Amino acid sequence: MQTVRKNLQTRQTDVLVIGSGTAGYTAAYALRKAGREVLVVDKRPFGGVCAMRGCQPKKILVTAAQAVHGARALDGQGVSGVSQLNWSELMRFKRDFTDAVPARTEKGFQKAGMQTVHGSASFAGPNTVRVGEEEYTAGQVLMAAGAVPRRLGVPGADLLLDSDGFLELAALPESMAFIGGGFICFEFAFVCAVAGARVTVVHRGERFLRRFDPDMVAVLMAAGRDLGIRFLPETSLGRVEKFGQGLALHLEGATKDVLSVNAAVAAVGRVPDLNGLNLEAGRVECSEQGVAVNAYMQSMSNPAVYAVGDAAATPFALATTADMEAEVAAHNMVHGNSRKADHVAVPSVVFSIPPLAGVGLTEEQAEKQAEKQGLDISVNTDDAAGWMSSRRIGQKHAAYKVILDKTTGRVLGAHLVGRGAEETISVFALAIKFGLTRQQLKSLLWAYPTHVSDIKYMI
């Protein structure tokens, strides 16, 4: 061991940031602005998951599919002509954004006076990090390492694409299977269905999109079936084999079958990218959900370490919460632990076609809370496909559910499916966070006709 360490060079910095994605980026700039000497290290091209392999490239695909689907929905309503999604052109357009990210991100760090290092980081002590042949001793370490696709432990799993690989597909296969039942699975499945692929979604659980209201999920799945998507619940993937130019998926459970497809994607979520960081040497405790942190985003076991975004064991794995956690961590690293992370009223969206959104309590959670606290709640829910806001765009699947406290009139939860849900849900998040009542919301003069103006009918 001494022979290896003899060749290592040791440098010092105020803060070492592991990861250059949205969380690391936000914290690094805040720390640099506060006068800290900052070094950013990443083992992959700079830019992180959201900009390179997640939110942004995914939304480029979704937006194109939404445009095609929207044009088709208006066929016969004054719109004519065939609308098609050109996959190769879409991938080129996506690369126009993602290819420029690494150089632009790293140049931005350097222009702001930060050091950048390429390589795999690993702890060599509580506040010492090794990268290649160099060691860095830092007053503080910020872990923002992001996440990687979860792997399936079944025979032949190496034949499956992961979400990163899907985003690099040069051509769209004629038939595809998606293994999973969450955000990524649904978003990619709807894009492929609109693009013309035959799509099957295989999920080992009984419920798809478990964190969302089941009634709204049912409406979304009806929209998926209209696009030709086949949903197989309570079905597990036993093994994968090559079959001609495609794959044979051996299914077990409720659907015992051999599914032949051109390609298949393991879309079973992401896990914190903590392997290889030698957390034990850094005295950093973690679980499958990420680094154990307190309300200040500080490691529970090593006060010199903070963790944010996908690397931290917090309730949400979203870009918005990652940024908020990064701002909190940077503040506390400079001023001491005086600001807590706020995970109240965080809206979540599945960018499917149509989108599905939710914030606050589900109906089930509200009923349990009402029973414990003696609340009197009301649940406003209905189909919205017949509303003018749906009819004018040819939308056949739309619904809402809003949960209210009858006594105070405050919004406890909101769940939407339909065009504009991804924007409208933010108004409900605002109402929940700041205690706005239905009376206050109804008194607003909304821009009309808009999807947001439909709120007055929902409450």
C-alpha positions as CSV (number, residue, x, y, z in Angstrom):
1,M,0.0,0.0,0.0
2,Q,2.9,2.4,0.8
3,T,4.3,1.8,-2.7
4,V,1.1,2.9,-4.3
5,R,0.7,6.0,-2.1
6,K,4.4,7.0,-2.6
7,N,3.6,8.2,-6.2
8,L,0.4,10.0,-5.2
9,Q,0.4,13.8,-5.3
10,T,-1.7,15.5,-2.6
11,R,-3.4,18.8,-3.2
12,Q,-5.7,20.9,-1.0
13,T,-9.0,22.7,-1.8
14,D,-11.8,24.2,0.3
15,V,-14.6,22.1,-1.3
16,L,-14.5,19.1,-3.5
17,V,-17.7,18.4,-5.4
18,I,-18.2,14.9,-6.8
19,G,-20.5,15.2,-9.8
20,S,-21.2,17.9,-12.4
21,G,-25.0,17.5,-12.9
22,T,-27.7,19.9,-11.8
23,A,-27.1,19.4,-8.1
24,G,-23.3,19.6,-8.2
25,Y,-23.5,22.5,-10.7
26,T,-25.9,24.5,-8.4
27,A,-23.9,23.9,-5.3
28,A,-20.5,24.5,-6.9
29,Y,-21.5,27.9,-8.2
30,A,-23.0,29.0,-4.9
31,L,-19.9,27.9,-3.0
32,R,-17.6,29.7,-5.5
33,K,-19.7,32.8,-5.2
34,A,-19.3,32.7,-1.5
35,G,-15.5,32.7,-2.0
36,R,-14.7,29.1,-1.5
37,E,-12.0,27.4,-3.6
38,V,-13.9,24.7,-5.5
39,L,-12.8,21.6,-7.3
40,V,-15.3,19.6,-9.4
41,V,-14.6,16.0,-10.3
42,D,-16.7,13.7,-12.6
43,K,-15.9,10.2,-14.1
44,R,-18.2,10.9,-17.1
45,P,-18.4,13.9,-19.5
46,F,-19.4,16.9,-17.5
47,G,-23.2,17.7,-17.4
48,G,-24.8,15.0,-15.4
49,V,-27.9,12.9,-15.7
50,C,-30.6,15.5,-16.3
51,A,-28.9,17.4,-19.1
52,M,-27.2,14.4,-20.8
53,R,-29.2,11.2,-20.0
54,G,-32.4,12.2,-18.3
55,C,-34.9,15.1,-18.1
56,Q,-33.8,17.3,-21.0
57,P,-33.1,14.8,-23.8
58,K,-36.2,12.8,-22.7
59,K,-38.4,15.9,-22.9
60,I,-37.1,16.5,-26.5
61,L,-38.4,13.1,-27.5
62,V,-41.7,13.6,-25.6
63,T,-42.3,17.1,-27.1
64,A,-41.9,15.7,-30.7
65,A,-44.3,12.8,-29.9
66,Q,-46.8,15.2,-28.3
67,A,-46.8,17.4,-31.5
68,V,-47.4,14.4,-33.7
69,H,-50.1,13.0,-31.5
70,G,-51.8,16.5,-31.2
71,A,-51.9,16.9,-34.9
72,R,-53.4,13.5,-35.4
73,A,-56.0,14.2,-32.7
74,L,-57.1,17.3,-34.7
75,D,-57.5,15.4,-37.9
76,G,-61.0,16.3,-39.2
77,Q,-61.2,19.4,-37.0
78,G,-59.6,21.6,-39.6
79,V,-56.3,19.9,-39.6
80,S,-55.4,17.5,-42.5
81,G,-52.3,15.7,-43.7
82,V,-50.2,12.9,-42.3
83,S,-48.1,13.7,-39.2
84,Q,-45.2,11.3,-38.6
85,L,-42.3,11.2,-36.2
86,N,-38.9,10.9,-37.9
87,W,-36.7,9.0,-35.4
88,S,-33.3,9.7,-37.0
89,E,-34.0,13.4,-37.3
90,L,-35.3,13.5,-33.7
91,M,-32.1,11.9,-32.5
92,R,-30.0,14.4,-34.5
93,F,-32.0,17.2,-32.9
94,K,-31.5,15.7,-29.5
95,R,-27.7,15.5,-30.0
96,D,-27.7,19.2,-31.0
97,F,-28.4,19.8,-27.3
98,T,-26.6,17.0,-25.5
99,D,-23.3,17.0,-27.5
100,A,-22.6,20.6,-26.5
101,V,-23.2,20.1,-22.8
102,P,-19.9,18.7,-21.5
103,A,-17.6,21.3,-23.0
104,R,-20.0,24.2,-22.1
105,T,-20.4,22.9,-18.5
106,E,-16.7,22.4,-17.9
107,K,-15.8,25.8,-19.5
108,G,-18.3,27.5,-17.3
109,F,-16.8,26.0,-14.2
110,Q,-13.3,27.1,-15.2
111,K,-14.4,30.6,-16.2
112,A,-15.9,30.9,-12.7
113,G,-12.5,30.1,-11.2
114,M,-13.2,26.5,-10.3
115,Q,-10.9,23.5,-11.0
116,T,-12.1,20.5,-12.9
117,V,-10.8,17.0,-12.8
118,H,-11.8,14.0,-14.9
119,G,-11.7,10.6,-13.3
120,S,-13.3,8.3,-10.7
121,A,-13.3,9.7,-7.2
122,S,-12.9,7.5,-4.1
123,F,-12.5,8.4,-0.5
124,A,-9.1,7.8,1.1
125,G,-10.1,9.3,4.4
126,P,-12.9,11.3,6.0
127,N,-12.0,14.5,4.0
128,T,-9.6,13.0,1.5
129,V,-10.6,12.0,-2.0
130,R,-8.4,10.1,-4.5
131,V,-8.7,10.6,-8.2
132,G,-6.3,8.6,-10.3
133,E,-2.7,9.4,-9.1
134,E,-3.7,12.4,-7.1
135,E,-5.2,12.9,-3.6
136,Y,-7.2,16.0,-2.6
137,T,-7.7,17.0,1.0
138,A,-10.8,19.2,1.3
139,G,-12.3,21.1,4.2
140,Q,-15.6,19.8,2.9
141,V,-16.9,17.3,0.4
142,L,-20.2,17.6,-1.5
143,M,-21.5,14.4,-3.0
144,A,-23.7,14.9,-6.1
145,A,-22.7,11.8,-8.0
146,G,-26.2,11.3,-9.6
147,A,-27.7,7.9,-10.4
148,V,-27.3,5.1,-12.9
149,P,-29.9,2.8,-14.4
150,R,-30.9,-0.1,-12.1
151,R,-29.8,-3.5,-13.4
152,L,-32.1,-6.5,-13.7
153,G,-30.6,-9.7,-12.2
154,V,-32.0,-12.2,-14.7
155,P,-30.2,-14.5,-17.2
156,G,-29.6,-12.6,-20.4
157,A,-30.1,-9.2,-18.9
158,D,-27.1,-7.9,-20.8
159,L,-29.1,-8.2,-24.0
160,L,-31.5,-5.4,-22.7
161,L,-31.0,-1.7,-23.3
162,D,-31.1,0.6,-20.3
163,S,-32.5,4.1,-20.3
164,D,-29.2,5.5,-21.4
165,G,-29.0,3.2,-24.3
166,F,-32.6,3.9,-25.4
167,L,-31.7,7.6,-25.7
168,E,-29.0,6.7,-28.2
169,L,-31.1,4.5,-30.5
170,A,-30.1,5.3,-34.0
171,A,-33.3,3.7,-35.4
172,L,-36.6,2.8,-33.8
173,P,-37.3,-1.0,-33.7
174,E,-40.6,-2.2,-35.0
175,S,-41.5,-3.8,-31.7
176,M,-40.3,-3.0,-28.2
177,A,-40.9,-4.2,-24.6
178,F,-40.3,-2.0,-21.6
179,I,-39.7,-3.8,-18.3
180,G,-40.9,-1.7,-15.4
181,G,-43.8,0.3,-14.2
182,G,-42.6,3.8,-13.3
183,F,-41.8,7.2,-14.8
184,I,-39.2,6.3,-17.3
185,C,-41.0,3.2,-18.6
186,F,-44.2,5.0,-19.3
187,E,-42.6,8.1,-20.9
188,F,-40.5,6.0,-23.3
189,A,-43.4,3.6,-24.1
190,F,-45.7,6.4,-25.1
191,V,-43.1,8.0,-27.3
192,C,-42.4,4.8,-29.1
193,A,-46.1,4.0,-29.6
194,V,-46.7,7.4,-31.2
195,A,-43.7,6.8,-33.4
196,G,-45.3,3.6,-34.7
197,A,-43.6,0.8,-32.7
198,R,-45.6,-2.1,-31.2
199,V,-45.1,-1.6,-27.5
200,T,-45.6,-4.0,-24.5
201,V,-45.0,-2.9,-20.9
202,V,-44.2,-5.7,-18.4
203,H,-44.4,-5.0,-14.7
204,R,-44.0,-7.4,-11.9
205,G,-46.3,-5.4,-9.6
206,E,-50.1,-5.2,-9.6
207,R,-50.1,-1.4,-9.9
208,F,-48.4,0.7,-12.4
209,L,-47.0,4.2,-11.3
210,R,-47.7,3.4,-7.7
211,R,-46.9,6.8,-6.4
212,F,-49.7,8.3,-8.4
213,D,-53.5,8.3,-7.9
214,P,-54.7,4.9,-9.2
215,D,-57.8,6.4,-10.8
216,M,-55.7,8.9,-12.9
217,V,-53.3,6.1,-13.8
218,A,-56.3,4.1,-15.1
219,V,-57.2,7.0,-17.4
220,L,-53.6,7.2,-18.6
221,M,-53.5,3.5,-19.3
222,A,-56.7,3.7,-21.3
223,A,-55.0,6.4,-23.4
224,G,-52.0,4.0,-23.8
225,R,-54.2,1.2,-25.0
226,D,-55.8,3.4,-27.6
227,L,-52.2,3.9,-28.9
228,G,-51.8,0.2,-29.0
229,I,-49.7,-0.3,-25.9
230,R,-50.1,-3.6,-24.2
231,F,-49.8,-3.6,-20.4
232,L,-48.9,-6.8,-18.5
233,P,-49.2,-6.4,-14.7
234,E,-48.0,-9.0,-12.2
235,T,-45.7,-10.4,-14.8
236,S,-41.9,-10.9,-14.3
237,L,-39.1,-11.4,-16.7
238,G,-37.6,-14.8,-16.2
239,R,-34.8,-14.7,-18.7
240,V,-33.8,-13.1,-22.1
241,E,-32.5,-14.9,-25.1
242,K,-31.4,-14.0,-28.6
243,F,-34.1,-14.9,-31.2
244,G,-33.2,-14.2,-34.8
245,Q,-32.6,-10.5,-35.1
246,G,-34.5,-9.8,-31.9
247,L,-35.1,-11.1,-28.4
248,A,-37.2,-13.7,-26.7
249,L,-38.5,-12.6,-23.4
250,H,-39.6,-15.5,-21.1
251,L,-42.4,-14.1,-18.9
252,E,-43.6,-15.5,-15.6
253,G,-46.5,-14.8,-13.3
254,A,-49.9,-13.6,-14.5
255,T,-48.8,-13.8,-18.2
256,K,-46.8,-16.9,-18.9
257,D,-45.6,-16.4,-22.4
258,V,-42.5,-16.0,-24.6
259,L,-42.6,-12.5,-26.0
260,S,-40.7,-11.9,-29.2
261,V,-39.6,-8.3,-29.8
262,N,-36.9,-6.5,-31.8
263,A,-35.6,-4.8,-28.7
264,A,-36.3,-4.4,-25.0
265,V,-35.5,-1.8,-22.4
266,A,-34.9,-2.4,-18.7
267,A,-36.7,0.7,-17.3
268,V,-36.8,-0.2,-13.7
269,G,-35.6,3.1,-12.3
270,R,-32.2,4.4,-11.2
271,V,-30.0,3.9,-8.1
272,P,-27.5,6.3,-6.6
273,D,-24.1,6.1,-8.3
274,L,-22.1,5.3,-5.2
275,N,-20.2,2.2,-6.2
276,G,-16.5,2.7,-6.2
277,L,-16.5,5.7,-3.9
278,N,-15.1,3.7,-1.0
279,L,-17.6,5.3,1.4
280,E,-16.3,3.2,4.3
281,A,-13.0,5.0,4.1
282,G,-14.8,8.3,4.1
283,R,-17.0,7.2,7.1
284,V,-20.1,7.9,5.0
285,E,-23.1,5.8,5.8
286,C,-25.5,5.0,3.1
287,S,-28.4,2.7,2.1
288,E,-29.9,1.7,-1.3
289,Q,-31.7,5.1,-1.3
290,G,-28.4,7.0,-1.0
291,V,-26.3,8.7,1.6
292,A,-27.9,9.1,5.0
293,V,-28.3,12.8,5.6
294,N,-30.0,15.1,8.1
295,A,-32.4,18.0,7.3
296,Y,-29.3,20.2,6.5
297,M,-28.2,17.7,3.8
298,Q,-25.2,16.8,5.9
299,S,-24.0,13.2,6.2
300,M,-25.2,11.6,9.4
301,S,-21.9,10.0,10.0
302,N,-19.3,12.4,8.6
303,P,-19.9,16.1,9.3
304,A,-17.4,17.1,6.6
305,V,-19.6,15.6,3.9
306,Y,-22.8,16.8,2.4
307,A,-24.9,14.9,-0.1
308,V,-27.6,16.1,-2.5
309,G,-29.8,15.0,-5.4
310,D,-29.8,11.4,-6.4
311,A,-26.8,10.7,-4.1
312,A,-28.8,11.5,-1.0
313,A,-31.5,9.4,0.7
314,T,-34.3,12.0,0.4
315,P,-38.0,11.6,-0.5
316,F,-37.7,12.7,-4.2
317,A,-35.3,12.0,-7.0
318,L,-36.2,15.1,-9.1
319,A,-34.2,17.8,-10.7
320,T,-36.2,20.5,-8.8
321,T,-35.5,18.9,-5.4
322,A,-31.9,18.3,-6.4
323,D,-31.4,22.0,-7.0
324,M,-33.1,23.0,-3.8
325,E,-31.0,20.5,-1.8
326,A,-27.9,21.8,-3.4
327,E,-28.8,25.4,-2.5
328,V,-29.5,24.3,1.1
329,A,-26.2,22.3,1.3
330,A,-24.1,25.2,-0.1
331,H,-25.7,27.7,2.4
332,N,-25.0,25.4,5.3
333,M,-21.5,24.6,4.2
334,V,-20.7,28.3,4.2
335,H,-22.8,29.6,7.1
336,G,-23.2,26.5,9.3
337,N,-26.3,24.4,9.6
338,S,-29.1,27.0,9.6
339,R,-31.3,26.1,6.6
340,K,-33.3,22.9,6.2
341,A,-34.3,21.2,3.0
342,D,-38.0,21.7,2.2
343,H,-39.8,18.8,0.6
344,V,-43.3,20.0,1.1
345,A,-45.7,20.2,-1.8
346,V,-43.3,18.9,-4.5
347,P,-45.2,18.2,-7.8
348,S,-44.3,15.1,-9.8
349,V,-45.1,14.6,-13.4
350,V,-45.0,11.7,-15.8
351,F,-44.4,13.2,-19.2
352,S,-46.5,10.7,-21.0
353,I,-49.1,11.5,-23.7
354,P,-51.2,12.9,-22.1
355,P,-49.1,13.9,-19.1
356,L,-50.0,12.7,-15.5
357,A,-49.3,14.9,-12.5
358,G,-49.8,14.8,-8.8
359,V,-48.9,16.9,-5.7
360,G,-49.8,16.6,-2.0
361,L,-51.9,13.8,-0.4
362,T,-53.5,11.0,-2.4
363,E,-57.1,10.1,-1.6
364,E,-55.9,7.1,0.4
365,Q,-53.4,9.2,2.4
366,A,-56.0,11.9,3.0
367,E,-58.6,9.4,4.3
368,K,-56.0,8.0,6.7
369,Q,-55.1,11.5,7.9
370,A,-58.7,12.4,8.3
371,E,-59.4,9.4,10.4
372,K,-56.4,10.1,12.7
373,Q,-56.9,13.9,13.0
374,G,-60.7,14.2,12.6
375,L,-60.5,16.1,9.4
376,D,-63.5,16.5,7.2
377,I,-62.4,16.1,3.6
378,S,-64.1,16.3,0.2
379,V,-62.9,14.7,-3.0
380,N,-63.8,16.4,-6.2
381,T,-63.2,14.1,-9.1
382,D,-64.6,13.7,-12.6
383,D,-63.8,12.9,-16.2
384,A,-62.7,16.1,-18.2
385,A,-62.7,14.7,-21.7
386,G,-65.9,16.4,-22.5
387,W,-64.8,19.8,-21.4
388,M,-64.1,22.4,-24.1
389,S,-60.4,22.5,-23.2
390,S,-60.3,18.8,-24.2
391,R,-62.7,18.9,-27.2
392,R,-60.9,21.8,-28.9
393,I,-57.7,19.7,-29.1
394,G,-59.3,16.4,-29.8
395,Q,-58.4,15.0,-26.4
396,K,-60.2,11.8,-25.4
397,H,-58.6,11.1,-22.1
398,A,-58.5,13.7,-19.3
399,A,-59.6,13.6,-15.6
400,Y,-58.9,15.3,-12.3
401,K,-59.1,14.6,-8.6
402,V,-58.7,17.4,-6.0
403,I,-58.8,16.8,-2.3
404,L,-59.9,19.6,0.0
405,D,-60.3,20.2,3.7
406,K,-64.0,21.1,4.0
407,T,-63.4,23.2,7.2
408,T,-60.6,25.4,6.0
409,G,-61.1,25.1,2.2
410,R,-57.5,24.4,1.8
411,V,-56.2,22.1,-0.9
412,L,-54.6,18.9,0.4
413,G,-53.8,17.1,-2.8
414,A,-54.4,17.3,-6.6
415,H,-54.1,14.7,-9.3
416,L,-54.5,15.4,-13.0
417,V,-54.2,13.6,-16.3
418,G,-54.5,15.5,-19.6
419,R,-52.9,18.2,-21.8
420,G,-51.5,20.9,-19.6
421,A,-51.4,18.8,-16.4
422,E,-47.6,19.4,-16.1
423,E,-48.2,23.1,-15.9
424,T,-51.5,23.2,-14.0
425,I,-50.1,21.0,-11.2
426,S,-47.7,23.8,-10.2
427,V,-50.7,26.1,-9.3
428,F,-52.0,23.4,-6.9
429,A,-48.4,23.0,-5.5
430,L,-48.4,26.8,-4.8
431,A,-51.8,26.5,-3.1
432,I,-50.7,23.6,-0.9
433,K,-47.4,25.1,0.1
434,F,-48.8,28.5,1.1
435,G,-52.2,27.4,2.4
436,L,-54.4,29.0,-0.3
437,T,-58.1,28.1,-0.1
438,R,-60.6,27.2,-2.7
439,Q,-62.3,30.5,-2.2
440,Q,-59.0,32.3,-2.9
441,L,-58.3,30.2,-6.0
442,K,-61.9,30.7,-7.3
443,S,-61.6,34.5,-6.8
444,L,-58.6,34.7,-9.2
445,L,-59.4,35.8,-12.8
446,W,-57.5,33.2,-14.8
447,A,-56.3,33.9,-18.3
448,Y,-59.0,32.2,-20.5
449,P,-59.4,29.9,-22.2
450,T,-56.4,28.0,-20.8
451,H,-56.0,24.6,-19.1
452,V,-55.1,26.5,-15.9
453,S,-58.4,28.3,-16.0
454,D,-60.1,24.9,-15.6
455,I,-59.0,24.9,-11.9
456,K,-62.1,26.8,-11.0
457,Y,-64.2,23.8,-12.2
458,M,-62.1,21.4,-10.3
459,I,-62.5,23.0,-6.8
